[in-house]
Amino acid sequence: MAYDRYAAICKPLHYTTIMSLQKCMRLVVIAWIAGFVHGMSQLVVIAQLPFCGPREIDSFFCDIPLVIKMACMDSSNVDTLINIDCGFVAVTSFILLLISYTHILFTVRQSSKSGASKALSTCTAHIIVVVLFFGPCIFIYVWPIGVPWLDKFFAVFYTAITPLLNPTIYSLRNKDIKEAMKRFKSYYYGFQV
């Protein structure tokens, strides 16, 4: 999606030739294959671990680091391998998205006021969602603190709160919503905005 937005904003006249249906399909298939290979590589590693003893996980979700902790062996090497793998994928994706949006913002800054305002509004919403999505993800997999309440907090934030905030963030770009919020403030707080 970041590449699509980059092409639409930074190279608007070339957009239809850059982002053909075939290229979109190729990008989607590459993303699916990369996700499948990433998930299967972790599944293969975890499936070979010996498990014994209690089969209860102290969390809301059956997440990979928690499953590794249940193994009946010293799993520090496997834990490190999984954290490096997940960390690499999460941090690389996050950095590529930030580079793309930074390039878009620099391009927008040099263009017209009306187009810049609209593109900036869209990019700002996307950047907020990206940070809300990748922030907890990076903390869960890259920085394995091992504090149970913090792991639970990030798990709930990552899976429940971020998706709940998405519609709110994207709807704040809508002019009708902005006007309704202004009327709400003036009605309940008694001042004009």
KEKE-3310 file (N, C-alpha, C; in steps of 0.2 Angstrom, whole numbers, plus 5000, padded with zeros to 4 digits):
npx = (5004:5010:5019:5010:5003:5015:5018:5006:5006:5019:5022:5011:5007:5012:5006:4996:5004:5014:5008:5000:4987:4993:5005:5000:4994:5006:5013:5004:5004:5018:5018:5009:5016:5028:5023:5018:5029:5037:5028:5027:5041:5043:5033:5038:5050:5045:5037:5046:5050:5052:5038:5032:5024:5015:5002:4997:4995:5000:4992:4982:4982:4989:5004:5019:5032:5028:5024:5036:5042:5036:5043:5052:5066:5081:5077:5083:5091:5082:5072:5079:5082:5069:5065:5074:5071:5057:5059:5067:5058:5048:5054:5061:5050:5043:5053:5054:5041:5041:5051:5046:5034:5040:5047:5036:5030:5040:5040:5026:5027:5034:5024:5008:4997:4984:4983:4994:4988:4978:4985:4993:4985:4980:4992:4996:4986:4988:5001:5000:4992:5001:5011:5004:5001:5013:5021:5017:5019:5033:5038:5033:5039:5053:5058:5059:5054:5048:5039:5024:5012:5014:5016:5003:4996:5002:4998:4984:4982:4988:4979:4966:4964:4971:4964:4951:4954:4957:4945:4941:4952:4953:4941:4942:4947:4937:4926:4913:4913:4922:4915:4904:4911:4915:4903:4898:4908:4905:4892:4892:4903:4901:4908:4914:4922)
npy = (4994:5006:5008:5010:5022:5030:5030:5036:5049:5054:5052:5056:5057:5046:5036:5026:5018:5014:5007:4995:4983:4970:4972:4976:4964:4956:4961:4959:4944:4942:4947:4938:4926:4928:4930:4918:4909:4914:4912:4898:4894:4897:4888:4876:4875:4876:4865:4855:4855:4848:4844:4844:4842:4856:4862:4875:4892:4908:4920:4930:4925:4912:4914:4914:4916:4912:4899:4893:4894:4884:4873:4857:4859:4868:4882:4894:4897:4894:4903:4915:4914:4915:4927:4936:4933:4937:4950:4955:4955:4963:4976:4979:4980:4991:5001:5002:5006:5019:5026:5026:5034:5046:5050:5053:5063:5073:5076:5080:5092:5100:5103:5109:5119:5115:5101:5096:5098:5088:5076:5076:5075:5062:5054:5057:5050:5037:5035:5036:5025:5015:5016:5014:5000:4994:4997:4991:4978:4977:4978:4967:4956:4960:4965:4956:4956:4949:4951:4947:4954:4965:4959:4955:4967:4973:4963:4964:4977:4977:4968:4972:4985:4993:4989:4995:5008:5011:5015:5027:5035:5036:5041:5054:5061:5064:5077:5080:5073:5081:5093:5089:5086:5099:5105:5097:5100:5114:5114:5106:5111:5125:5135:5143:5135)
npz = (5000:5004:4993:4983:4987:4986:4973:4968:4973:4972:4959:4950:4936:4930:4936:4932:4923:4931:4942:4937:4935:4935:4942:4954:4958:4958:4969:4979:4979:4982:4995:5001:4999:5006:5019:5021:5020:5031:5042:5041:5043:5056:5062:5058:5066:5079:5080:5081:5094:5110:5121:5137:5153:5161:5151:5150:5146:5151:5146:5135:5122:5112:5109:5100:5107:5120:5118:5115:5128:5135:5131:5135:5137:5135:5128:5124:5113:5102:5105:5104:5090:5084:5089:5082:5069:5068:5073:5063:5052:5056:5060:5048:5039:5045:5044:5030:5027:5033:5027:5014:5017:5021:5010:5002:5010:5009:4995:4994:5001:4992:4983:4977:4987:4989:4985:4993:5006:5006:5003:5014:5024:5022:5022:5035:5043:5039:5043:5057:5059:5055:5065:5076:5074:5071:5082:5095:5090:5087:5100:5106:5099:5097:5108:5120:5135:5145:5155:5162:5163:5155:5143:5141:5140:5129:5120:5120:5116:5103:5096:5099:5103:5093:5080:5083:5084:5071:5062:5068:5066:5052:5049:5054:5044:5036:5030:5034:5047:5054:5054:5062:5074:5077:5080:5090:5100:5102:5106:5118:5125:5125:5117:5102:5088)
capx = (5000:5014:5021:5004:5003:5020:5017:5000:5007:5025:5023:5004:5006:5015:5003:4993:5009:5018:5004:4996:4984:4998:5010:4997:4994:5012:5015:5000:5006:5024:5017:5007:5021:5033:5020:5017:5036:5039:5024:5029:5047:5042:5030:5043:5055:5041:5034:5051:5052:5049:5034:5030:5022:5009:5000:4994:4999:4998:4991:4976:4983:4994:5009:5025:5037:5025:5024:5043:5044:5034:5047:5056:5073:5084:5075:5085:5093:5076:5069:5083:5081:5062:5065:5078:5067:5051:5061:5069:5053:5044:5058:5062:5043:5042:5057:5052:5035:5043:5055:5041:5030:5045:5048:5030:5029:5045:5037:5020:5029:5036:5019:5003:4994:4977:4985:4998:4984:4974:4990:4996:4979:4980:4998:4996:4982:4992:5007:4997:4990:5007:5014:5000:5001:5020:5024:5016:5022:5040:5039:5031:5044:5059:5060:5056:5055:5046:5035:5018:5006:5016:5015:4996:4994:5003:4994:4977:4983:4989:4974:4959:4963:4973:4959:4946:4956:4957:4940:4941:4958:4952:4935:4943:4949:4930:4924:4907:4914:4925:4910:4900:4915:4915:4896:4898:4912:4902:4886:4894:4908:4899:4912:4914:4928)
capy = (5000:5012:5009:5012:5029:5033:5031:5040:5056:5057:5051:5055:5056:5039:5031:5020:5014:5011:5003:4991:4977:4965:4974:4975:4957:4953:4964:4955:4937:4942:4948:4932:4921:4930:4929:4910:4906:4917:4908:4890:4893:4897:4882:4870:4875:4875:4858:4850:4856:4843:4848:4840:4846:4859:4865:4882:4898:4914:4925:4929:4922:4907:4917:4910:4916:4909:4892:4891:4894:4878:4867:4854:4860:4875:4885:4901:4898:4895:4910:4921:4914:4917:4935:4939:4932:4942:4957:4957:4956:4969:4982:4980:4982:4997:5006:5003:5011:5026:5029:5028:5040:5052:5052:5056:5070:5078:5077:5084:5099:5104:5103:5114:5119:5110:5094:5095:5097:5082:5071:5076:5072:5054:5051:5057:5045:5031:5035:5035:5018:5011:5017:5010:4993:4991:4999:4985:4972:4977:4977:4960:4951:4962:4967:4951:4958:4943:4953:4944:4960:4970:4955:4955:4973:4973:4958:4967:4983:4975:4964:4974:4993:4996:4989:4999:5015:5013:5018:5033:5039:5037:5045:5061:5065:5066:5084:5080:5071:5087:5098:5087:5087:5106:5107:5094:5104:5121:5113:5104:5115:5132:5139:5142:5133)
capz = (5000:5004:4986:4979:4989:4984:4965:4967:4975:4969:4951:4948:4929:4928:4941:4929:4920:4936:4946:4933:4939:4935:4947:4961:4959:4959:4975:4984:4979:4985:5002:5004:4999:5011:5025:5022:5022:5037:5047:5041:5045:5063:5064:5058:5072:5085:5080:5083:5101:5115:5126:5143:5159:5160:5144:5151:5144:5155:5142:5132:5116:5111:5105:5099:5113:5126:5117:5116:5135:5137:5129:5140:5135:5135:5122:5123:5106:5098:5107:5100:5083:5083:5090:5077:5063:5069:5073:5056:5047:5059:5059:5040:5036:5048:5041:5023:5026:5035:5021:5009:5019:5022:5003:5000:5013:5006:4988:4995:5004:4987:4978:4978:4994:4990:4984:4999:5012:5005:5003:5020:5028:5020:5025:5042:5045:5037:5048:5064:5060:5055:5071:5081:5072:5072:5089:5100:5087:5088:5107:5108:5096:5096:5115:5124:5142:5149:5161:5160:5163:5150:5137:5140:5138:5122:5116:5119:5112:5096:5093:5100:5103:5086:5075:5085:5082:5063:5059:5071:5063:5045:5048:5056:5038:5033:5032:5038:5053:5057:5056:5067:5080:5079:5082:5097:5105:5103:5110:5125:5129:5125:5114:5095:5086)
cpx = (5004:5017:5016:5003:5009:5020:5011:5002:5014:5026:5015:5003:5008:5011:5000:4998:5013:5014:4998:4993:4989:5003:5007:4996:5000:5014:5011:5002:5013:5023:5014:5012:5026:5030:5019:5024:5038:5035:5026:5036:5047:5038:5034:5047:5051:5039:5039:5053:5049:5045:5032:5028:5016:5008:4996:4998:4996:4997:4984:4976:4989:4999:5015:5030:5034:5025:5031:5045:5041:5038:5051:5063:5075:5082:5077:5087:5087:5072:5072:5082:5074:5062:5069:5074:5061:5054:5064:5064:5049:5048:5059:5055:5042:5046:5056:5046:5037:5047:5050:5037:5034:5046:5042:5029:5034:5042:5031:5022:5031:5030:5014:5000:4988:4979:4989:4994:4981:4979:4992:4991:4979:4986:4998:4992:4985:4998:5005:4995:4996:5010:5010:5000:5008:5023:5023:5019:5029:5042:5038:5037:5051:5062:5057:5057:5053:5041:5027:5012:5008:5015:5007:4993:4996:4999:4987:4977:4984:4983:4967:4959:4965:4967:4953:4947:4956:4951:4939:4946:4956:4946:4936:4945:4942:4928:4918:4908:4918:4920:4906:4904:4915:4908:4896:4902:4908:4896:4888:4898:4906:4904:4913:4921:4929)
cpy = (5006:5013:5012:5020:5033:5035:5036:5048:5058:5056:5051:5054:5049:5034:5025:5016:5010:5006:4999:4986:4971:4966:4974:4968:4954:4955:4960:4948:4937:4943:4942:4927:4922:4929:4921:4907:4908:4913:4901:4889:4892:4890:4876:4870:4874:4868:4853:4850:4850:4846:4842:4845:4850:4862:4871:4888:4904:4920:4924:4926:4917:4910:4913:4910:4912:4901:4889:4890:4887:4872:4864:4854:4867:4878:4892:4902:4898:4901:4916:4920:4916:4925:4938:4939:4937:4949:4960:4959:4963:4975:4984:4983:4990:5003:5007:5008:5018:5029:5031:5034:5046:5054:5056:5063:5075:5080:5082:5091:5103:5106:5109:5114:5114:5103:5092:5094:5090:5076:5070:5073:5064:5051:5051:5051:5038:5030:5033:5027:5013:5011:5013:5002:4990:4992:4993:4978:4971:4975:4970:4955:4953:4963:4962:4952:4952:4945:4951:4950:4964:4966:4955:4961:4974:4969:4961:4973:4982:4972:4967:4982:4996:4995:4993:5006:5017:5017:5026:5038:5041:5041:5052:5065:5067:5073:5084:5078:5077:5092:5096:5087:5094:5108:5103:5098:5111:5120:5111:5108:5123:5137:5138:5140:5136)
cpz = (5000:4997:4982:4980:4986:4976:4964:4968:4972:4962:4949:4940:4927:4932:4937:4925:4925:4940:4942:4937:4940:4941:4954:4962:4961:4967:4981:4984:4983:4993:5005:5004:5005:5018:5027:5024:5029:5043:5047:5044:5053:5066:5063:5064:5078:5085:5082:5090:5105:5120:5131:5148:5157:5153:5145:5149:5148:5151:5139:5125:5116:5106:5105:5104:5119:5124:5117:5123:5138:5135:5135:5138:5136:5129:5121:5116:5101:5099:5103:5093:5081:5083:5084:5070:5063:5069:5067:5052:5050:5058:5052:5037:5038:5045:5034:5022:5028:5030:5016:5010:5019:5015:5001:5003:5010:4999:4989:4997:4998:4982:4980:4985:4994:4990:4990:5005:5012:5006:5010:5025:5028:5023:5032:5045:5044:5042:5055:5064:5059:5061:5076:5080:5074:5079:5094:5097:5088:5095:5109:5105:5097:5103:5120:5132:5146:5155:5159:5159:5157:5143:5136:5138:5131:5117:5115:5115:5105:5093:5094:5099:5096:5081:5077:5084:5075:5061:5061:5067:5056:5045:5050:5050:5034:5035:5036:5045:5057:5059:5062:5074:5082:5082:5089:5102:5107:5107:5117:5129:5129:5121:5106:5093:5079)
residu = (MET:ALA:TYR:ASP:ARG:TYR:ALA:ALA:ILE:CYS:LYS:PRO:LEU:HIS:TYR:THR:THR:ILE:MET:SER:LEU:GLN:LYS:CYS:MET:ARG:LEU:VAL:VAL:ILE:ALA:TRP:ILE:ALA:GLY:PHE:VAL:HIS:GLY:MET:SER:GLN:LEU:VAL:VAL:ILE:ALA:GLN:LEU:PRO:PHE:CYS:GLY:PRO:ARG:GLU:ILE:ASP:SER:PHE:PHE:CYS:ASP:ILE:PRO:LEU:VAL:ILE:LYS:MET:ALA:CYS:MET:ASP:SER:SER:ASN:VAL:ASP:THR:LEU:ILE:ASN:ILE:ASP:CYS:GLY:PHE:VAL:ALA:VAL:THR:SER:PHE:ILE:LEU:LEU:LEU:ILE:SER:TYR:THR:HIS:ILE:LEU:PHE:THR:VAL:ARG:GLN:SER:SER:LYS:SER:GLY:ALA:SER:LYS:ALA:LEU:SER:THR:CYS:THR:ALA:HIS:ILE:ILE:VAL:VAL:VAL:LEU:PHE:PHE:GLY:PRO:CYS:ILE:PHE:ILE:TYR:VAL:TRP:PRO:ILE:GLY:VAL:PRO:TRP:LEU:ASP:LYS:PHE:PHE:ALA:VAL:PHE:TYR:THR:ALA:ILE:THR:PRO:LEU:LEU:ASN:PRO:THR:ILE:TYR:SER:LEU:ARG:ASN:LYS:ASP:ILE:LYS:GLU:ALA:MET:LYS:ARG:PHE:LYS:SER:TYR:TYR:TYR:GLY:PHE:GLN:VAL)
# end
